[in-house]
Amino acid sequence: MSNNAGNTLLALLTGAAIGAGIGILFAPDKGTRTREKFKDGYDDAIKDLKHKFENASEELKSKFVHNKKKELQETYEDLISNVSHKTEDVISFLESKLADLKEQNAKLQK
């Protein structure tokens, strides 16, 4: 931000703060009523922020859970696929060993 824009922004914020202060001083309500209004406004703002934070938190949790669930599903499918291939390899190995044993048994039977 350039120095000129920074000075302009500072002047704008200072003017807003001064205007708010003057508005409070010349408000038609008593000080207790004005403070009560500020407190109510502050409480409402806090509740709103808490609500927004909770919504954002739930949305992030939901996305995180969805992503992790998807990753877990993919990992499960990969695992099943790998186990299936390994099972086929083991069955092929055992079948070849069985064939060798049958051949050796046949030689011994003669």
Secondary structure, DSSP 4 states (H G I P E B T S, - for coil): --HHHHHHHHHHHHHHHHHHHHHHHT-SS-HHHHHHHHHHHHHHHHHHHHHHHHHHHHHHHHHHHHHHHHHHHHHHHHHHHHHHHHHHHHHHHHHHHHHHHHHHHHHHH-
